[in-house]
Amino acid sequence: MNRVVCCSITAAGAEIARKLPYEHTHGGLVASVRQLWDQVDGLVLIGATGIAVRAIAPHLSGKAVDPAVVCVDDAGRFAIALCGGHAGANQLARELGGVLGAVPVVTTATDGSGLPALDTLPGLRADGDLAGVTRSWLDGMPPALAFDNDLDAWPIPPELRALPHDGPNRVVVSDRLADERPLRGEVRLRPRSLVLGVGASTGADPDSLWELVRSGLLAQRLEIRSVGVVATIDRKLNEPAVRELAERLAVELRGFDAATLAAVAVPNPSEAARRAVGTPSVSEAAALLAAGPRSNLIAQKTVSSSADSTLAIARRRAPEGHLAVVGLGPGHPSKRTPEASAAVRHSDVVIGYAAYVELADDLIEPRQQIVRSPIGSEEQRCRDALKLASEGHRVALVCSGDPGVYAMASLVCELSGEYGQPPLTIVPGVTAALSAAAVLGSPLGHDHAAISLSDLLTPWHVITRRLEAAAAGDFVVSLYNPRSARRTVQLGEALRILASSRPASTPAAVLTEIGRVGESVIRTTLGELDPSTVGMLSLVVIGSSETRWIGERMVTPRGYPSSTS
């Protein structure tokens, strides 16, 4: 959701609102709702449900247009999805539960039964008899599943894939216009399967191109909501008519260079186009390239009435998958970035070490496939994620902290070529050293180093050499993976190496389960640090010769000039 506003009416409610990453208004709830209703995607109303219901009642007009509304009690014990469940209220209630430690209360029938909500499936838009088909399914009469136009490879939730081939109702995956208004007992799921290849002269008329697209889709009886990509030659990505088309359809705009386009065999090459832009085809070649392997043209090149733009239409059998390697931060939802939350929330599949999947529990919905794997299976976890992405799924591979710091990002990048280089995004998170630094004060205010003491993947003599270099350089050092049940001597050796170049009084700290339930902090010195207080879920911070304790804050001065000097 783009804009969420939290409204409170009591001092206790205002205190809860301050813990949330949203805009905040304080005062009359009725007046706030009246003012904000048409301007927001979501409302968090802190107070009694009775007051919240009376505040929103005059404005309710329909689930397709109303904002998501969640009510939180003044004690922060419950987050109740009041309306707009499938518009985001259910997910918002879960997220609030994660941040506040509240119980999310979701009463939507499909969520309670574990059935997928047909109008919120990722990558699919729904129309037809949604209420009737869903009601029958809840009553124990599942619909039949059907596919149109070679779309049987399109990824859909396992609950749908397991539907029978016959039944009282139908769910049809189709990008075609219905011959008539959808029949009672039928839902059509619209995949983003259509690719528009367009060519445009400089200064082409946007309205003429739009009419060409509209009439071209209608001639083929194709659903405009199934358009997923507009593709063209790279030099036309900023052509107003092309850019406006993609914006009007709210789809991706993709460009290809002339040499790549020229290598595609097309039914209607043009020598004039080759002379003008270096390729005999723009619209047909761009459509086929963007649609991917095994795609086909369903409409060959046509020309606009103004003769300044062209259109070709291709169908892709499955969407282009995507893998997001997501850093969840230290654990608490409030320390998670919005980009990380969105990556998990919008994925089809969430995969990760079981304990890390639990850190994202408030983001996960019943529709998503969850793949939990044990510790030690890192390579297989990455391979599973890449394979799913290469098959057209949107995958979130979750890691604690930052995925590029002692986590999965590097291994995914190494292996991705074996799976055809599926689109990949690395979503950063707050790594343990930064979380620890924020708790301690400012120990990383000057140069610092992070070193893992795990010798499972790195020989101990290499780790020792790095410790010696950090000691000689007088770096503040964050020790990751400092100690485990099987690795009990490495931490003591590391402390000995660091003590060779800094005094025993150097500030040190042991931080365990930072940002999670059970968080603990031991503030000590290098000479007094007891390795037995350290576990695998701990991070050890050792200061430099300049680091000092100021009260309970560990501070490494940066050396800024004093304003009084």
C-alpha positions as CSV (number, residue, x, y, z in Angstrom):
1,M,0.0,0.0,0.0
2,N,1.3,3.4,-0.9
3,R,-0.2,5.5,1.9
4,V,-1.3,4.3,5.3
5,V,-2.3,6.7,8.0
6,C,-2.7,5.9,11.7
7,C,-5.4,7.7,13.7
8,S,-5.4,7.8,17.5
9,I,-7.7,9.5,20.0
10,T,-6.1,8.8,23.4
11,A,-2.7,9.2,24.9
12,A,-2.2,5.4,25.0
13,G,-3.3,5.2,21.3
14,A,-0.8,7.9,20.4
15,E,2.0,6.0,22.1
16,I,1.1,2.9,20.0
17,A,1.0,5.0,16.8
18,R,4.5,6.3,17.5
19,K,5.8,2.7,17.2
20,L,4.4,2.4,13.7
21,P,6.1,3.5,10.4
22,Y,3.1,5.4,9.2
23,E,1.7,8.9,9.1
24,H,-0.1,9.8,12.3
25,T,-3.1,12.0,13.2
26,H,-4.4,12.5,16.7
27,G,-7.8,13.8,17.7
28,G,-11.4,13.1,16.6
29,L,-11.6,9.7,14.8
30,V,-14.7,10.5,12.9
31,A,-13.3,13.8,11.5
32,S,-10.0,12.1,10.6
33,V,-11.7,9.3,8.8
34,R,-13.9,11.7,6.9
35,Q,-10.9,13.8,5.8
36,L,-8.7,10.8,4.8
37,W,-11.1,8.2,3.4
38,D,-10.5,9.1,-0.3
39,Q,-6.8,9.9,0.1
40,V,-5.3,6.8,1.5
41,D,-4.8,3.1,0.8
42,G,-5.1,2.0,4.4
43,L,-6.2,3.3,7.8
44,V,-5.1,2.1,11.2
45,L,-7.7,3.2,13.7
46,I,-6.6,2.9,17.4
47,G,-9.5,2.7,19.7
48,A,-12.6,0.6,20.3
49,T,-14.1,-1.3,17.3
50,G,-17.5,0.4,18.0
51,I,-16.1,3.8,17.5
52,A,-14.1,2.6,14.4
53,V,-17.2,1.0,12.8
54,R,-19.3,4.2,13.3
55,A,-16.5,6.3,11.9
56,I,-16.1,4.3,8.6
57,A,-19.8,3.3,8.1
58,P,-20.9,6.5,6.2
59,H,-18.1,6.1,3.7
60,L,-18.3,2.5,2.8
61,S,-19.1,2.1,-0.9
62,G,-17.6,-1.2,-2.1
63,K,-14.6,-3.6,-1.6
64,A,-13.1,-2.5,-4.9
65,V,-12.7,1.1,-3.9
66,D,-12.7,1.3,-0.1
67,P,-9.3,1.6,1.7
68,A,-8.1,-1.2,4.0
69,V,-9.1,-0.5,7.6
70,V,-7.5,-2.1,10.7
71,C,-8.6,-1.4,14.3
72,V,-6.1,-1.7,17.1
73,D,-7.2,-1.5,20.7
74,D,-5.6,1.0,23.1
75,A,-3.6,-1.7,24.8
76,G,-2.1,-2.9,21.5
77,R,-3.3,-6.5,22.1
78,F,-5.3,-7.0,18.9
79,A,-5.1,-5.9,15.3
80,I,-8.5,-6.4,13.7
81,A,-9.0,-6.3,9.9
82,L,-12.3,-4.5,9.7
83,C,-12.8,-4.0,6.0
84,G,-10.8,-4.4,2.8
85,G,-9.3,-7.7,3.7
86,H,-8.3,-8.6,0.2
87,A,-7.3,-5.0,-0.4
88,G,-4.6,-5.3,2.2
89,A,-6.3,-5.1,5.6
90,N,-5.5,-8.8,6.3
91,Q,-1.9,-8.3,5.5
92,L,-1.8,-5.0,7.4
93,A,-3.2,-6.6,10.5
94,R,-0.5,-9.3,10.3
95,E,2.2,-6.7,9.9
96,L,0.9,-4.7,12.9
97,G,0.8,-7.9,14.9
98,G,4.5,-8.4,14.1
99,V,5.5,-4.8,15.0
100,L,3.3,-4.5,18.2
101,G,3.3,-8.1,19.3
102,A,-0.5,-8.0,18.8
103,V,-2.8,-10.8,17.8
104,P,-3.9,-10.3,14.1
105,V,-7.7,-10.9,13.9
106,V,-8.6,-11.9,10.3
107,T,-12.2,-13.1,9.7
108,T,-12.1,-13.4,5.9
109,A,-13.6,-16.8,5.1
110,T,-10.9,-17.9,2.6
111,D,-8.1,-17.0,5.1
112,G,-9.8,-18.9,7.8
113,S,-10.3,-22.0,5.7
114,G,-6.9,-21.9,4.0
115,L,-8.4,-21.5,0.5
116,P,-6.8,-19.0,-1.9
117,A,-8.7,-15.8,-2.4
118,L,-9.3,-15.8,-6.2
119,D,-9.2,-12.0,-6.4
120,T,-5.7,-11.6,-4.8
121,L,-3.7,-14.3,-6.6
122,P,-0.2,-13.0,-7.5
123,G,0.2,-12.2,-11.2
124,L,-3.5,-12.8,-11.9
125,R,-6.5,-10.6,-12.2
126,A,-10.0,-12.0,-11.6
127,D,-13.4,-11.3,-13.0
128,G,-16.7,-13.1,-13.0
129,D,-18.8,-14.8,-10.3
130,L,-16.2,-14.5,-7.6
131,A,-18.6,-14.6,-4.7
132,G,-20.6,-17.5,-6.0
133,V,-17.7,-19.7,-6.9
134,T,-15.9,-19.0,-3.6
135,R,-19.0,-19.6,-1.6
136,S,-19.5,-23.0,-3.3
137,W,-15.9,-23.9,-2.7
138,L,-16.2,-23.0,1.0
139,D,-19.3,-25.3,1.1
140,G,-17.2,-28.2,-0.1
141,M,-17.9,-28.0,-3.8
142,P,-14.6,-27.0,-5.5
143,P,-14.7,-25.6,-9.0
144,A,-13.1,-27.2,-12.0
145,L,-9.9,-25.8,-13.5
146,A,-9.4,-25.0,-17.1
147,F,-6.8,-23.2,-19.3
148,D,-7.2,-21.4,-22.6
149,N,-4.6,-20.8,-25.3
150,D,-1.6,-22.9,-24.1
151,L,-1.5,-21.2,-20.7
152,D,-1.4,-24.5,-18.8
153,A,2.2,-23.8,-17.8
154,W,1.3,-20.5,-16.1
155,P,2.2,-20.8,-12.4
156,I,-0.8,-20.9,-10.2
157,P,-1.1,-21.8,-6.5
158,P,-1.0,-25.5,-5.7
159,E,-4.5,-25.4,-4.3
160,L,-5.8,-24.4,-7.8
161,R,-3.5,-26.8,-9.6
162,A,-5.1,-29.6,-7.6
163,L,-8.6,-28.7,-8.6
164,P,-10.7,-31.4,-10.4
165,H,-11.3,-31.4,-14.2
166,D,-15.1,-31.2,-13.6
167,G,-17.3,-29.6,-11.1
168,P,-20.4,-27.4,-10.6
169,N,-18.4,-24.2,-11.3
170,R,-15.3,-23.3,-13.3
171,V,-12.1,-21.3,-12.8
172,V,-10.6,-20.5,-16.2
173,V,-7.1,-19.2,-16.8
174,S,-7.5,-17.1,-19.9
175,D,-6.4,-14.0,-21.7
176,R,-9.3,-14.0,-24.1
177,L,-12.4,-11.8,-23.9
178,A,-15.4,-13.7,-22.8
179,D,-17.9,-14.2,-25.7
180,E,-20.5,-12.7,-23.3
181,R,-20.6,-11.5,-19.7
182,P,-19.0,-14.2,-17.5
183,L,-21.6,-16.9,-16.7
184,R,-22.8,-17.5,-13.3
185,G,-20.5,-20.1,-11.7
186,E,-17.4,-19.1,-13.7
187,V,-14.4,-17.0,-12.7
188,R,-11.8,-16.0,-15.2
189,L,-8.2,-15.5,-14.0
190,R,-6.3,-13.1,-16.2
191,P,-2.6,-13.7,-16.5
192,R,-0.2,-11.0,-17.8
193,S,0.5,-13.2,-20.8
194,L,0.3,-10.7,-23.7
195,V,3.2,-8.7,-25.0
196,L,2.8,-5.7,-27.2
197,G,5.6,-5.0,-29.6
198,V,5.5,-1.4,-30.8
199,G,7.4,0.8,-33.2
200,A,7.0,4.5,-33.4
201,S,8.2,7.4,-35.4
202,T,9.6,10.4,-33.7
203,G,6.7,12.5,-32.5
204,A,4.2,9.7,-33.1
205,D,0.6,10.4,-32.0
206,P,-0.1,8.8,-28.6
207,D,-3.9,8.6,-29.2
208,S,-3.3,6.9,-32.5
209,L,-1.0,4.3,-30.9
210,W,-3.6,3.7,-28.1
211,E,-6.3,3.2,-30.7
212,L,-4.1,0.8,-32.6
213,V,-3.6,-1.3,-29.4
214,R,-7.2,-1.2,-28.4
215,S,-8.5,-2.2,-31.8
216,G,-5.7,-4.8,-32.3
217,L,-6.6,-6.5,-29.0
218,L,-10.3,-6.4,-29.8
219,A,-9.8,-7.9,-33.3
220,Q,-8.1,-10.9,-31.7
221,R,-10.7,-11.1,-28.9
222,L,-7.9,-10.5,-26.3
223,E,-8.3,-9.0,-22.8
224,I,-6.5,-5.7,-22.3
225,R,-5.9,-6.6,-18.6
226,S,-3.8,-9.5,-19.7
227,V,-1.1,-7.2,-21.2
228,G,2.1,-7.5,-19.2
229,V,4.8,-5.9,-21.3
230,V,5.3,-3.2,-23.9
231,A,8.5,-3.8,-25.9
232,T,10.3,-1.7,-28.5
233,I,13.7,-0.7,-29.7
234,D,15.9,0.8,-27.0
235,R,16.2,4.2,-28.7
236,K,12.4,4.6,-28.4
237,L,12.0,4.0,-24.7
238,N,11.6,7.8,-24.1
239,E,9.3,8.4,-27.1
240,P,6.2,10.0,-25.5
241,A,3.7,7.8,-27.4
242,V,5.5,4.6,-26.3
243,R,6.1,5.7,-22.7
244,E,2.5,6.9,-22.3
245,L,1.2,3.6,-23.6
246,A,3.1,1.6,-21.0
247,E,2.0,4.1,-18.2
248,R,-1.6,3.9,-19.3
249,L,-1.5,0.1,-19.1
250,A,0.6,0.2,-15.9
251,V,3.0,-2.4,-17.3
252,E,6.7,-2.8,-17.8
253,L,8.4,-1.0,-20.7
254,R,11.3,-3.0,-22.2
255,G,13.8,-2.1,-24.9
256,F,16.2,-4.1,-27.0
257,D,19.1,-2.9,-29.1
258,A,19.0,-3.0,-32.9
259,A,21.5,-5.9,-33.2
260,T,19.4,-8.1,-30.9
261,L,16.2,-7.3,-32.7
262,A,17.8,-7.9,-36.1
263,A,18.7,-11.5,-35.1
264,V,15.0,-12.5,-34.7
265,A,13.3,-14.1,-37.6
266,V,10.0,-12.4,-38.3
267,P,7.2,-12.8,-40.9
268,N,7.3,-9.1,-42.1
269,P,10.8,-7.7,-42.3
270,S,11.2,-4.2,-43.6
271,E,14.2,-2.9,-45.5
272,A,13.1,0.6,-44.8
273,A,13.2,-0.1,-41.1
274,R,16.7,-1.6,-41.4
275,R,17.9,1.6,-43.1
276,A,16.3,3.8,-40.5
277,V,17.1,2.0,-37.2
278,G,19.4,-0.8,-38.0
279,T,16.9,-3.7,-37.8
280,P,14.4,-5.0,-40.3
281,S,11.8,-5.4,-37.5
282,V,10.9,-3.5,-34.4
283,S,7.4,-4.4,-33.3
284,E,7.4,-8.1,-34.3
285,A,10.9,-8.8,-33.1
286,A,10.5,-6.9,-29.8
287,A,7.2,-8.8,-29.1
288,L,8.9,-12.2,-29.6
289,L,12.0,-11.3,-27.6
290,A,10.0,-9.9,-24.6
291,A,7.7,-12.9,-24.7
292,G,10.6,-15.3,-24.4
293,P,11.3,-18.9,-25.5
294,R,8.4,-20.9,-27.1
295,S,6.4,-17.7,-27.6
296,N,4.4,-17.0,-30.7
297,L,2.9,-14.1,-32.5
298,I,-0.8,-14.0,-32.3
299,A,-1.1,-10.7,-34.3
300,Q,1.4,-9.8,-37.0
301,K,2.5,-6.2,-37.6
302,T,-0.3,-3.7,-38.2
303,V,0.1,0.1,-38.8
304,S,-1.8,2.9,-37.1
305,S,-4.2,5.2,-38.9
306,S,-1.7,8.0,-38.7
307,A,1.0,5.7,-40.2
308,D,3.5,6.7,-37.4
309,S,3.3,3.6,-35.2
310,T,3.2,-0.2,-35.5
311,L,1.9,-3.0,-33.3
312,A,2.5,-6.8,-33.0
313,I,1.1,-9.0,-30.3
314,A,2.8,-12.1,-28.8
315,R,1.8,-14.5,-26.1
316,R,4.1,-15.9,-23.5
317,R,3.2,-19.3,-22.0
318,A,4.5,-18.5,-18.6
319,P,5.7,-15.3,-16.9
320,E,9.3,-14.4,-16.4
321,G,10.2,-15.5,-13.0
322,H,12.1,-13.5,-10.5
323,L,14.3,-14.2,-7.4
324,A,14.6,-11.7,-4.6
325,V,17.3,-12.5,-2.0
326,V,15.9,-10.7,0.9
327,G,17.6,-9.5,4.1
328,L,15.1,-9.5,6.9
329,G,17.3,-7.6,9.3
330,P,17.9,-8.6,12.9
331,G,14.4,-10.1,13.4
332,H,11.9,-7.5,14.6
333,P,9.5,-6.3,12.0
334,S,10.3,-2.6,12.9
335,K,13.9,-3.1,11.7
336,R,12.9,-4.6,8.4
337,T,13.0,-2.3,5.3
338,P,9.8,-1.7,3.3
339,E,11.5,-3.1,0.2
340,A,12.2,-6.4,2.1
341,S,8.6,-6.6,3.3
342,A,7.3,-5.9,-0.2
343,A,9.6,-8.6,-1.7
344,V,8.3,-11.3,0.6
345,R,4.6,-10.1,0.4
346,H,4.6,-10.1,-3.4
347,S,6.3,-13.5,-3.9
348,D,4.6,-16.7,-4.9
349,V,7.2,-18.8,-3.0
350,V,9.1,-18.0,0.2
351,I,12.1,-20.2,0.8
352,G,14.7,-20.2,3.5
353,Y,16.2,-21.7,6.6
354,A,13.2,-22.5,8.8
355,A,14.2,-20.0,11.6
356,Y,14.5,-17.2,9.1
357,V,11.1,-18.0,7.5
358,E,9.6,-17.6,10.9
359,L,11.0,-14.0,11.0
360,A,8.8,-13.2,8.1
361,D,5.8,-15.0,9.4
362,D,3.7,-11.8,9.6
363,L,4.2,-11.2,5.9
364,I,3.2,-14.6,4.7
365,E,-0.3,-15.3,3.4
366,P,-2.1,-18.6,2.9
367,R,-1.8,-18.3,-0.9
368,Q,2.0,-18.6,-0.8
369,Q,4.1,-21.7,-1.1
370,I,6.5,-22.0,1.8
371,V,9.7,-24.1,1.5
372,R,11.7,-24.5,4.8
373,S,15.1,-26.0,4.7
374,P,17.5,-27.1,7.5
375,I,20.8,-25.4,8.4
376,G,23.6,-26.8,6.3
377,S,21.6,-27.1,3.1
378,E,22.6,-23.6,1.8
379,E,23.6,-24.7,-1.7
380,Q,20.5,-26.8,-2.2
381,R,18.4,-23.9,-0.9
382,C,19.8,-21.5,-3.5
383,R,19.4,-24.1,-6.2
384,D,15.8,-24.6,-5.3
385,A,15.1,-20.9,-5.3
386,L,16.9,-20.4,-8.7
387,K,15.0,-23.4,-10.3
388,L,11.6,-22.0,-9.1
389,A,12.5,-18.6,-10.5
390,S,13.6,-20.1,-13.8
391,E,10.2,-21.8,-14.1
392,G,8.4,-18.5,-13.9
393,H,7.7,-18.2,-10.1
394,R,8.4,-15.0,-8.1
395,V,10.6,-16.3,-5.3
396,A,11.8,-14.7,-2.1
397,L,14.9,-16.4,-0.6
398,V,15.0,-15.0,3.0
399,C,18.1,-14.4,5.1
400,S,18.5,-12.8,8.5
401,G,20.5,-9.6,8.5
402,D,21.8,-8.6,5.1
403,P,21.9,-11.2,2.3
404,G,25.3,-10.1,1.2
405,V,27.0,-10.4,4.6
406,Y,27.8,-14.0,5.4
407,A,24.6,-15.1,3.7
408,M,23.1,-16.3,0.4
409,A,23.6,-13.5,-2.1
410,S,27.0,-14.5,-3.2
411,L,26.1,-18.2,-3.7
412,V,23.0,-17.3,-5.6
413,C,25.1,-15.1,-7.9
414,E,27.6,-17.9,-8.4
415,L,25.0,-20.5,-9.3
416,S,22.5,-18.3,-11.3
417,G,24.2,-19.0,-14.7
418,E,23.3,-22.7,-14.4
419,Y,19.6,-21.7,-14.4
420,G,19.6,-19.3,-17.3
421,Q,20.3,-16.1,-15.2
422,P,16.7,-15.5,-14.0
423,P,16.0,-11.9,-13.1
424,L,17.6,-11.3,-9.7
425,T,17.3,-8.6,-7.0
426,I,19.4,-8.4,-3.8
427,V,17.3,-6.7,-1.1
428,P,19.5,-5.3,1.6
429,G,18.8,-5.6,5.3
430,V,20.3,-4.4,8.6
431,T,23.2,-6.7,9.3
432,A,24.1,-7.8,12.9
433,A,27.0,-5.4,13.3
434,L,24.8,-2.4,12.5
435,S,22.0,-3.7,14.8
436,A,24.5,-4.2,17.6
437,A,26.1,-0.8,17.0
438,A,22.7,0.9,17.4
439,V,22.1,-0.9,20.7
440,L,25.6,0.0,22.0
441,G,25.7,3.6,20.9
442,S,28.3,4.3,18.2
443,P,31.2,1.8,18.2
444,L,31.5,1.8,14.4
445,G,32.0,5.6,14.3
446,H,35.4,5.1,12.7
447,D,37.1,2.4,10.6
448,H,35.9,-1.1,11.4
449,A,36.1,-4.7,10.2
450,A,33.8,-7.7,10.3
451,I,35.3,-11.1,10.6
452,S,33.6,-14.5,10.8
453,L,35.2,-17.0,13.2
454,S,33.5,-20.0,11.5
455,D,36.2,-22.2,9.9
456,L,33.6,-24.5,8.2
457,L,34.1,-22.7,4.9
458,T,37.3,-20.7,5.6
459,P,40.5,-22.3,6.8
460,W,41.5,-21.1,10.3
461,H,44.9,-20.0,9.2
462,V,43.2,-17.5,6.8
463,I,41.0,-16.2,9.6
464,T,44.0,-15.8,11.9
465,R,45.8,-13.8,9.2
466,R,42.8,-11.5,8.9
467,L,42.5,-11.1,12.7
468,E,46.2,-10.1,12.9
469,A,45.7,-7.5,10.1
470,A,42.7,-6.0,11.9
471,A,44.6,-5.9,15.1
472,A,47.6,-4.3,13.5
473,G,45.3,-1.7,11.8
474,D,43.6,-0.9,15.1
475,F,40.2,-1.5,13.6
476,V,37.0,-1.9,15.7
477,V,36.1,-5.6,15.1
478,S,32.7,-7.2,14.9
479,L,33.1,-11.0,15.3
480,Y,30.4,-13.0,13.5
481,N,29.7,-16.7,14.2
482,P,32.0,-16.4,17.3
483,R,31.3,-19.7,19.0
484,S,29.2,-22.8,18.8
485,A,28.9,-26.1,20.6
486,R,31.6,-27.6,18.4
487,R,33.8,-24.5,17.9
488,T,34.9,-23.5,21.4
489,V,38.5,-22.5,21.0
490,Q,38.4,-20.0,18.1
491,L,37.0,-17.0,20.1
492,G,39.6,-17.3,22.8
493,E,42.4,-17.3,20.1
494,A,40.8,-14.3,18.4
495,L,40.7,-12.3,21.7
496,R,44.3,-13.2,22.3
497,I,45.3,-11.8,18.8
498,L,43.4,-8.6,19.3
499,A,44.8,-8.2,22.8
500,S,48.3,-8.2,21.3
501,S,47.7,-4.6,20.0
502,R,45.3,-3.0,22.4
503,P,44.9,-2.8,26.2
504,A,42.9,-5.2,28.3
505,S,40.6,-2.2,29.2
506,T,39.4,-1.9,25.6
507,P,35.6,-1.8,25.5
508,A,34.0,-5.0,24.4
509,A,30.4,-6.3,24.3
510,V,28.6,-9.6,23.7
511,L,25.1,-9.1,22.1
512,T,22.8,-12.1,21.7
513,E,19.5,-12.4,19.8
514,I,19.7,-8.7,18.9
515,G,16.3,-7.5,17.7
516,R,14.5,-10.7,18.8
517,V,12.8,-12.1,21.8
518,G,15.4,-12.9,24.4
519,E,17.8,-10.0,23.4
520,S,20.7,-9.6,25.9
521,V,23.7,-7.4,26.1
522,I,26.9,-7.8,28.1
523,R,29.0,-4.7,28.4
524,T,32.6,-5.6,29.4
525,T,36.2,-5.2,28.4
526,L,38.6,-7.1,26.2
527,G,40.4,-8.5,29.2
528,E,37.3,-9.5,31.1
529,L,35.2,-10.9,28.2
530,D,34.1,-14.5,29.1
531,P,33.9,-16.7,26.0
532,S,31.4,-19.0,27.9
533,T,28.8,-16.2,27.7
534,V,28.9,-16.3,23.8
535,G,26.9,-18.6,21.6
536,M,26.2,-19.0,17.9
537,L,23.4,-16.4,18.0
538,S,25.8,-13.8,19.5
539,L,27.9,-11.0,18.0
540,V,31.0,-9.8,19.7
541,V,32.2,-6.3,19.3
542,I,35.8,-5.3,20.3
543,G,36.7,-1.6,20.3
544,S,39.8,0.0,18.9
545,S,42.4,1.8,21.0
546,E,40.2,5.0,20.7
547,T,36.9,3.4,21.7
548,R,35.6,4.2,25.2
549,W,32.5,3.7,27.3
550,I,30.5,6.8,28.0
551,G,28.0,5.5,30.5
552,E,26.4,2.4,28.8
553,R,27.3,3.7,25.4
554,M,30.3,2.3,23.5
555,V,31.7,5.2,21.4
556,T,34.5,5.3,18.8
557,P,35.2,9.0,18.1
558,R,35.3,10.1,14.5
559,G,37.5,13.0,15.3
560,Y,35.2,15.9,14.3
561,P,36.7,19.3,15.4
562,S,35.1,20.7,18.5
563,S,32.8,23.7,17.9
564,T,34.3,25.4,21.0
565,S,37.9,25.2,19.9
